[in-house]
Amino acid sequence: MTIPRMKVSFSTAQTSTAQTTIEAKLTEKPAFVFTQFQPRSWLQGGHAQTLAAFFLSRRIHLPAAERRLIEVEPEISVLCHCHWQKERSEALTLIVVHGLEGSSESQYMLGITRNGLAAGMNVIRMNQRNCGGMDHCAPTLYNSGRSADVAAVARNVVERDGVHGFVLIGFSMGGNLVLKLAGEWGSDAPKEFSGVAAVCPAVNLAAGADALHEPANRVYEYYFLLQLFRRFRRKARLFPEAFDASRLRGIRSLRDFDDRITAYYCGFTGADDYYARAAAANVVDRIARPTLVIHAANDPFVRILPETRQKLLSNRNVTYLETEDGGHCAFVGDREGLSTYDGRWAEREVVEFAKQFR
């Protein structure tokens, strides 16, 4: 059964349902039309949703993509997978950014791509630095502050492909990056920049790192640390003159890793400095283009602090949707009969949001 869509057509609102709390602000664009999120009946709760999204298999078939290396700094490139409509310059372009230790092959990246292509849009699946098998390309690390890399990708497709409009989409860490860039651009954004959407954005980095270290969330922290350790050891083997693997000794938390590795090698004085300077929370009040933020109240480890939430709600360009359930970047609902919709609600909603700019 298809759930009817509902219009956000009010300037300030707080609406509660059994499943969804919605707080939204109108932009100058047409009203965004959304559906309520209903979790799959046997997948209720933040942990159940988060783990289900990770482990449930999906079949997503995409057409072949153009592999493009885009230089984001001199001698430093990121790998993007570009899916084009027949008339690429005429179609709206989605630039999608993954989260921590994800890649262009992450399931939500593929899901967004399928939905965007079906809606007649171009889709660029952007790998952050090192990701997507690019560790060997340069002695550099990715981090939550590298919004300029996203800007470089956007600039490339505008200048090289002549796209008339693009929407930035980010998940978790990628959500922080796209919101940070939108805030940094403010009212001086490129004319081709149509809007931005973020799912469970890690906009308060310190709060998120500390939440990961809570006992109930250690399984997630262990997973991230395992992946980060593997990547850093690989970087140290590839670039022994640039990275010292012995700095991993004694690291027991993500905050430790960011203090001893991320901050040390990326120009910050420590984890606190990194979290303070790289957080999109600093600039979300300056976002000047239509914006959608989706967050679940029971996200196990991404925290949107009250002051940041108020900044989002106070910005007339931002539509903020907070659901009671959904976990971290999961939002696994029921399938709809024989349709191609497989229940991944947030992936559908961000593309619905982008449709207003076609």
N, C-alpha and C positions, 0 to 999 in steps of 0.2 A: 504494500500500500504506500502511495506517495504522500508524504506529509506536506500539507499546504504551506506555501511561503507566506511570510508576514512582513509588512513594511515597517521600517524604522522611519517614522515621519514626525518626530517630535524633537524639540530643541534640547530638552533635558528630561530624562526619565529613569525611573527605577521600577522594573516590572519583575515580579517573582512568579514562577510556576513551580510545579512539583520537581522539575528537573533543571530549570534554567533561571538564572538571574541575569538580566540584561540591562546594561546601562549604556546609553548611546547618546551621541551628539550629532546633529545634522551637519553635513558639509554643504557646500554650494552645488555639489553634483546631485543627480537624481538620487532619491532614497534608496539605500541598499536594502534588498529584500532577502530575508534569512528564514531558515527553518529552525525550530527548536531541536536541540540535541536530546535524543533518547538513547541511552546506552543499551547495548545488547543485554537481554534479560539476565544472562548468566555471567555477565562481565561488568558488574557494578563495583565501584570503588577505585580509588586512584591507583593502587598497586596492580589490581587485576587488569585495568585498562592499559596501563603502561607496559606490563609484561606481555599482554595479549598482542599488542601492536608490534612487539618485537618478535614474538615467536609464531604467530599465525601466518601460515603461508599464503601468498597471493600470486595470482597469475596476471601479470601486466605485460602485454606485448606492445612494443613501440617500434615505429619505423627506424631505420638506420639514421644515426645522427652524424652531423659533421663534427669531427674532433678539431677543436681550435685552441691553439696556445695563444693566450693574451698576455702581453707584457704589462705587469702592474708596477714594476720598478725596473730600472736598468738591470738587465740580465736576470730578472726574476719574472717568471711567467706562471700563470695558473691554467689548468686544463678545463675547458668548457665543452660540453656536448650540446650542440645547437640543432634544434629541430625547426625547420622552416615550413611555412605555408608556401604555396606556389608563387604568390606575389608577396614576398616577405616585407617589402617596404610599406605595403598597405595594411598589414596585419598588426594588431597590438602584440607586443613582445613581453613575455613574463621572464624575469631573471630570478632564478630560485637559488637560495643559499642554504646549505645544510647546517646541522649542528655539530657539537663537539664529537670528534672522531667518526663523523659520518662522511659521506662522499656523494658524488653525483648518482651513485647506484643505490642510495638509501631508498627504502620502500616509499616513503612519503614524497621523495623527489620524483620517482617514477609515476606515482599516483597523480601528482599535480600535472606532470607532463601529459599523461593520457587525457586528463580532463581539459587541459588547456588546448591541446591539439584538436580535440573533438569540438571545442568552442570556436575554432577558426583562428587560434592565436599561435604565434611563434613561441617557443619555449627554450630558454637557455639554462641548462643545468650546470651551475658553476661549482667547481671544486675550490675550496680554500687552499692556501699554500700547503704544499706537501701532500695534500689529499688526492685521491684518485690515482695512486701510483706515481706521484711526482716527487717523492723524497729525494731522489738522486739529482734533481735539477739545480738546486741552489742551497747554500748553507744558511737557510732561514727557517723560522718557525712561524706558524700561524697563531693568532690570538684574537681576543674579542674586540680589540681596538682597531683592527685593520679595515675600517670602513672605506678607506681610499682604494682598496683592491676592488671592492664592489663598484665604486665610481669608475674605475678604469675599464671594467667590463662593460658597463653601460655606455661609456664614451666610445668604446670600440664598435659596438653594434650600431650606434647612431651614425658614426662617421663612416664606417665601412659598408654597412648594409642599408643605410638610409631609413631606418625604422622611424615612424612618425610618432610613436608613443610607446612607453614601457612602464611596467609595474614591477616593483621589487617585492619579492616574497621571501620570508625567512622563517626557519624553524629553530626554536631554542637559541643557541648561540648565534645562528644565522639571523634570527629575529632581532637580537640585539644589534647586529651589524647593520641591517637595513633600516631600523628605526634611528640608529645613531647617524647614519648617512643622511636620512631625510631631515633630521634635526639640524645637522651641520649645514646642509644646503639651505634650509629655511625658505625664505621668500626669494632667494637667489638661485633656486634649483633650475636645472636645464628645462627648457620649454617642453621637451619630449617626455619629461617625468610626469606621469599621470597620477600615480598613487603608490601606496605601500601597504602590505599586509604582513602581519607577524603572528605566528602561532606559538604560544607558550614562550614568549621571548624572555631571555635571561637578562633583563634590564637592570637588575640589582645584583651585581656579580658577587659581592661579599656575602650577601644573605643566602644566595644559592649555594655557594661553596660550603658555607657553614651548615646548611640544611642537609647537604649530601653526607656530612659526617655524623649526622644523627644515627643512633643505632638502627632505626627502622629502614634507613636508606643506605646502609653500608654496602649492600649487594650492588647497588648502582655505582657507588664510589669505587668499589673494587674493580668493577668492569672497566670504568673509565681509566683508572690507574693502570690496569693491565695493558690496555691499548696504548696509553700515553708512554708507558715504560718501553714497550716494544718499539714504538716509533722513534723515541729518543735514542735508544740503543742503535737502531738502524742508522739514524742521522750521524751518530758518533762514529760508526764504522765507515760511513761514506765520506765524512768530513772530519777526520780526527784532529785537524788543526783548529777547527772551529768549536767543537763540542766535546765535553768531558763527561763520560758516562758515570764517573765516580760521584758526580753531584747527585745522583739518584739515591745514594745511601742515606738511610734514615727517614726517607719520605714515607709518610703514613696516611696522608690525606691529600685531597685536591689542593687545598690551601698550601700545604707544604710544597707540592709540585709547582704551583704558580709562584711561590716565593723563591724556590731554589733554581727553577728552570725557566719558566715563562718570563718572569720579571727580569731575571739575571741576563738572559740572552736577548731580550726585546726592548731594553732601554728604560725599564722601570726600576725604582729603588727597592721594591719589595712587593709582596702580594697586595698589601693595603693600597699602595700607590697605583698598582695595576688596576685593581678593582675600582678605585675611585675615578681614574682617568678614562677607563675604557667603557664605562657603563653608559648606555643610552639614556638612562634616567636623567642625566645631566642636561639633555637637549630636547626631550620629547615635547616640552612646552613650546618649542620653536618650529615644530613641524607645520608646514603651510600647504600641504597637499592632502587630499582625502586619504584616510588611513583606517585600516581595520586591525584591531588587536583582539585575538581570541585567547582566552586563558581559562583553565579549569581550577576551581577553588580547591580541588583535592589533588592538584599536581604534587607529587611527592617531594620534589626538591627545588623547583623554580618558584621563587618568591617575588611577588610584586608588592613592595612596601606601601603603606598607606599614603605617604607623601607622593610617591610616584603615581599611584593610582589616581590621586586627586589631580595631578598634572595632566594625565591622560583625559580624565573626565572634564577638565576645565578647557581643554583645547577643542574648539568648535570643529576642527578638521578631523577629529578622531572619533570613530565608532568603537566602543569598547564592549565586547561580549564576554561575560564571565559565566561559565556553566558550573553547576554544582558537581557534576561528574565529568570524566574525560581523561584524567591522568595527565601524563606528560606526552604531548604531541601524539596522542592516541585517538581519542574520540571515536571509538569503535561502536557503531550502531548496528541496527539490523539492515540486512540486504533488502533490496526492493525487487522481489520476484525475479523475472528473467532479464531485468535491465542490467546495464554494465555497472551500476552503482553497487559497490561492495561494502557499503556501510561506513566508509571513512569520511565522516561528516566534515571535519575541518578542511580536508583537501577539496571537497566540493564547494564549501562556502567561500573560500578565498578566490576560487575561479568565478563563482557567481558575483562576488564583489568586483572583480576585474572587468566583468562584461559591460559595466556601465561606461567604460572608457573606449569601447570599440568604435 
